[in-house]
C-alpha cells in the first residue's frame, strides 16, 4: 500500500513538473440560498428565506497536465453572499464574507487555444471572514456558534474563447456552517445551516 501511495505521489509530482501553467483573474455573480433542517423547541418557527444574490472576485491558476485535455485548476477568491432567516415573521439578513479556495479537476475539449468546453468538478474550502449573523443575533438577543471553515464541492461547465473563460457551477455544502443557537434565556438548540449557490463567472488568462 505504501509503495502504491508513493508511486501515485511521484506520478503526480512528475505530472505537475511537466504541466503548462497559466495565471488569470475571475469574478462574477451567484444565486445563493441558506438552508437547514427544522429546529425543535424555542426556534421551531425559524425558517430560511428566499434565494439571494452574491458576488465574487479573485484569481485562478491552471495546470495543463501531460495527458491531453486534463487540467487542474486551483482558485482563490473573495466571496460575499447574503441569505435570509425568518423568525416569527421577522426577516433577518445573513451577510457572509469569506475566502473560497476551490480546486477543480477537468477535461478540456476543444480546438487548440481558440475555443473549448470544460466539464469540471472538485472540492472547495470556504474560510469565513464574517459570519454575518449579527442582525439575527440582535433579533433573538442570543448568539449563533459558527464554524470558521467549511468544506463544499463545485461542479459545472466552462467555455473558453481565446483568453476569456465563462463558467457556470453548482456549489453544495459538505459540512455545516454553525453548531448551535443560544437564545436570550440561555437555551441552546442544535443548528445545521448549509449554503448552496449557482455561480456564474467571467475570467481572463494573462
HUKA-V454273 format. One record per pair of residues at least 4 apart in sequence whose C-alpha atoms are under 7 Angstrom apart, sorted by the first residue. I is the first residue (numbers start at 1). J is the second residue. D is the distance in Angstrom with one decimal. If there is no record, write none. Layout:
I|J|D / I|J|D
This chain:
1|5|6.3 / 2|6|6.1 / 3|7|6.1 / 4|8|6.2 / 5|9|6.1 / 6|10|6.1 / 7|11|6.1 / 8|12|6.1 / 9|13|6.1 / 10|14|6.1 / 11|15|6.1 / 12|16|6.3 / 13|17|6.1 / 14|18|6.3 / 15|19|6.0 / 15|65|5.9 / 15|66|6.3 / 16|65|6.7 / 18|66|6.5 / 19|63|5.6 / 19|64|5.1 / 19|65|4.7 / 19|66|6.0 / 20|63|5.5 / 20|64|5.0 / 20|65|6.9 / 21|62|5.6 / 21|63|4.7 / 21|64|6.4 / 22|61|5.8 / 22|62|5.4 / 22|63|6.9 / 22|205|6.9 / 23|60|6.0 / 23|61|4.7 / 23|62|6.6 / 23|205|5.8 / 23|206|6.0 / 24|59|5.8 / 24|60|5.2 / 24|61|6.3 / 24|203|6.9 / 24|204|5.4 / 24|205|4.1 / 24|206|5.6 / 25|58|5.8 / 25|59|4.3 / 25|60|5.7 / 25|203|5.5 / 25|204|5.5 / 25|205|6.7 / 26|57|5.8 / 26|58|5.5 / 26|59|5.8 / 26|60|6.8 / 26|201|6.5 / 26|202|5.6 / 26|203|3.9 / 26|204|6.5 / 27|56|5.3 / 27|57|4.0 / 27|58|6.3 / 27|201|5.3 / 27|202|5.6 / 27|203|6.4 / 28|55|5.7 / 28|56|5.5 / 28|57|6.6 / 28|200|5.6 / 28|201|4.3 / 28|202|6.0 / 29|53|7.0 / 29|54|5.6 / 29|55|4.3 / 29|56|6.3 / 29|199|6.2 / 29|200|5.5 / 29|201|6.6 / 30|53|5.4 / 30|54|5.0 / 30|55|5.9 / 30|197|6.3 / 30|198|5.4 / 30|199|4.4 / 30|200|6.0 / 31|51|6.4 / 31|52|5.6 / 31|53|4.6 / 31|54|6.4 / 31|197|5.3 / 31|198|5.1 / 31|199|6.7 / 32|51|5.5 / 32|52|5.0 / 32|53|5.5 / 32|54|6.6 / 32|81|6.7 / 32|82|7.0 / 32|83|6.8 / 32|196|6.0 / 32|197|4.3 / 32|198|6.6 / 33|50|6.7 / 33|51|4.7 / 33|52|6.3 / 33|83|5.8 / 33|195|5.7 / 33|196|5.6 / 33|197|6.1 / 34|48|6.4 / 34|83|5.4 / 34|193|6.7 / 34|194|6.0 / 34|195|4.5 / 34|196|6.7 / 35|48|5.9 / 35|193|5.6 / 35|194|5.4 / 35|195|6.0 / 36|192|5.7 / 36|193|4.5 / 36|194|6.1 / 37|192|6.8 / 38|44|6.8 / 39|43|5.9 / 39|44|4.9 / 40|44|4.7 / 45|87|6.0 / 45|88|6.0 / 46|85|6.9 / 46|86|5.7 / 46|87|4.6 / 46|88|6.9 / 47|85|5.9 / 47|86|5.2 / 47|87|6.6 / 48|84|5.9 / 48|85|4.7 / 48|86|5.9 / 49|83|7.0 / 49|84|4.5 / 49|85|5.3 / 49|86|6.0 / 50|84|6.7 / 51|83|6.9 / 52|82|6.0 / 52|83|6.0 / 53|81|6.6 / 53|82|6.6 / 54|80|5.5 / 54|81|4.2 / 54|82|6.3 / 55|79|6.0 / 55|80|5.5 / 55|81|6.6 / 56|77|6.3 / 56|78|5.4 / 56|79|4.4 / 56|80|6.3 / 57|77|5.2 / 57|78|5.5 / 57|79|6.9 / 58|76|5.8 / 58|77|3.8 / 58|78|6.1 / 59|75|5.8 / 59|76|5.5 / 59|77|6.1 / 60|73|6.9 / 60|74|6.1 / 60|75|4.3 / 60|76|6.6 / 61|73|5.5 / 61|74|5.6 / 61|75|6.2 / 62|71|6.7 / 62|72|5.8 / 62|73|4.4 / 62|74|6.8 / 63|71|5.4 / 63|72|5.2 / 63|73|6.2 / 64|70|6.3 / 64|71|4.5 / 64|72|6.8 / 65|70|5.6 / 65|71|5.4 / 69|107|5.1 / 69|108|4.5 / 69|109|6.4 / 70|106|5.9 / 70|107|4.6 / 70|108|6.3 / 71|105|6.1 / 71|106|5.5 / 71|107|6.2 / 72|104|5.8 / 72|105|4.8 / 72|106|6.5 / 73|103|5.6 / 73|104|4.9 / 73|105|6.4 / 74|102|5.9 / 74|103|4.2 / 74|104|6.1 / 75|101|5.5 / 75|102|5.5 / 75|103|6.3 / 76|99|6.9 / 76|100|5.7 / 76|101|4.5 / 76|102|6.8 / 77|99|5.7 / 77|100|5.5 / 77|101|6.8 / 78|98|6.0 / 78|99|4.7 / 78|100|6.4 / 79|97|5.9 / 79|98|5.4 / 79|99|5.9 / 79|100|6.6 / 80|96|5.9 / 80|97|4.7 / 80|98|6.6 / 81|95|6.0 / 81|96|5.4 / 81|97|6.6 / 82|93|6.7 / 82|94|5.5 / 82|95|4.5 / 82|96|6.1 / 83|93|5.9 / 83|94|4.9 / 83|95|6.6 / 84|91|6.6 / 84|92|5.6 / 84|93|4.6 / 84|94|5.6 / 85|91|5.7 / 85|92|5.2 / 85|93|6.5 / 86|90|5.4 / 86|91|4.5 / 86|92|6.4 / 87|91|6.6 / 92|135|5.9 / 92|136|5.3 / 93|135|6.5 / 94|132|4.8 / 94|133|5.3 / 95|132|4.3 / 96|130|5.5 / 96|131|5.0 / 96|132|4.5 / 97|128|6.3 / 97|129|5.3 / 97|130|5.0 / 97|131|6.7 / 98|126|6.5 / 98|127|5.4 / 98|128|4.2 / 98|129|4.8 / 98|130|6.7 / 99|126|5.9 / 99|127|5.0 / 99|128|6.4 / 100|124|6.6 / 100|125|5.8 / 100|126|4.5 / 100|127|6.3 / 101|124|5.4 / 101|125|5.1 / 101|126|6.4 / 102|122|6.8 / 102|123|5.7 / 102|124|3.8 / 102|125|6.2 / 103|122|5.6 / 103|123|5.9 / 103|124|6.3 / 104|120|6.1 / 104|121|5.3 / 104|122|4.4 / 105|120|5.4 / 105|121|5.5 / 105|122|5.8 / 106|118|6.3 / 106|119|5.6 / 106|120|4.0 / 106|121|6.5 / 107|118|5.6 / 107|119|6.0 / 107|120|6.7 / 108|116|6.3 / 108|117|5.9 / 108|118|4.7 / 109|116|5.3 / 109|117|5.3 / 109|118|6.3 / 110|115|5.6 / 110|116|3.8 / 110|117|6.2 / 111|115|5.6 / 111|116|6.2 / 113|162|6.1 / 114|161|5.8 / 114|162|4.7 / 115|160|5.2 / 115|161|4.6 / 115|162|6.2 / 116|159|5.8 / 116|160|5.0 / 116|161|6.9 / 117|158|5.7 / 117|159|4.7 / 117|160|6.4 / 118|157|5.6 / 118|158|4.7 / 118|159|6.1 / 119|156|6.0 / 119|157|4.5 / 119|158|6.3 / 120|155|5.8 / 120|156|5.7 / 120|157|6.2 / 121|154|5.6 / 121|155|4.2 / 121|156|6.5 / 122|153|5.7 / 122|154|5.6 / 122|155|6.6 / 123|152|5.8 / 123|153|4.3 / 123|154|6.2 / 124|151|5.9 / 124|152|5.1 / 124|153|5.3 / 124|154|6.8 / 125|150|6.1 / 125|151|4.9 / 125|152|6.5 / 126|149|5.5 / 126|150|5.2 / 126|151|6.1 / 127|148|6.2 / 127|149|4.6 / 127|150|6.7 / 128|148|5.2 / 128|149|5.8 / 133|137|6.0 / 134|138|6.2 / 135|139|6.4 / 136|140|6.4 / 137|141|5.6 / 137|142|5.2 / 137|143|5.4 / 137|144|6.9 / 140|183|6.2 / 140|184|6.4 / 141|183|6.4 / 141|184|4.8 / 142|182|5.4 / 142|183|4.4 / 142|184|4.8 / 143|181|5.9 / 143|182|5.2 / 143|183|6.7 / 144|180|6.0 / 144|181|4.6 / 144|182|6.4 / 145|178|5.6 / 145|179|5.5 / 145|180|5.4 / 145|181|6.3 / 146|177|5.9 / 146|178|3.9 / 146|179|6.0 / 147|177|5.4 / 147|178|5.3 / 150|175|5.7 / 150|176|6.9 / 150|177|6.3 / 151|173|6.3 / 151|174|5.4 / 151|175|5.6 / 152|171|6.9 / 152|172|5.5 / 152|173|4.2 / 152|174|4.7 / 152|175|6.9 / 153|171|5.6 / 153|172|5.5 / 153|173|6.5 / 154|169|6.2 / 154|170|5.6 / 154|171|4.4 / 154|172|6.6 / 155|169|5.3 / 155|170|5.5 / 155|171|6.8 / 156|168|5.6 / 156|169|4.0 / 156|170|6.2 / 157|167|5.9 / 157|168|5.6 / 157|169|6.5 / 158|165|6.9 / 158|166|5.5 / 158|167|4.2 / 158|168|6.3 / 159|165|5.7 / 159|166|5.1 / 159|167|6.4 / 160|164|5.8 / 160|165|4.6 / 160|166|6.5 / 161|165|6.3 / 163|204|5.6 / 163|205|5.2 / 164|203|5.7 / 164|204|4.6 / 164|205|6.5 / 165|202|5.7 / 165|203|4.8 / 165|204|6.1 / 166|201|5.7 / 166|202|4.8 / 166|203|6.4 / 167|200|5.7 / 167|201|5.1 / 167|202|6.6 / 168|199|5.7 / 168|200|4.7 / 168|201|6.7 / 169|198|5.8 / 169|199|5.1 / 169|200|6.6 / 170|197|6.0 / 170|198|4.7 / 170|199|6.2 / 171|196|5.4 / 171|197|5.3 / 171|198|6.3 / 172|195|6.7 / 172|196|4.7 / 172|197|6.9 / 173|194|5.8 / 173|195|6.1 / 173|196|6.4 / 176|192|5.4 / 176|193|5.8 / 176|194|5.4 / 177|192|6.7 / 177|193|5.6 / 177|194|5.9 / 178|191|6.2 / 178|192|5.8 / 178|193|6.2 / 179|190|6.1 / 179|191|5.3 / 179|192|6.1 / 180|188|6.6 / 180|189|5.5 / 180|190|4.3 / 180|191|4.4 / 181|188|5.5 / 181|189|5.3 / 181|190|6.4 / 181|191|6.1 / 182|186|5.7 / 182|187|5.5 / 182|188|4.3 / 182|189|6.5 / 183|187|5.3 / 183|188|6.4
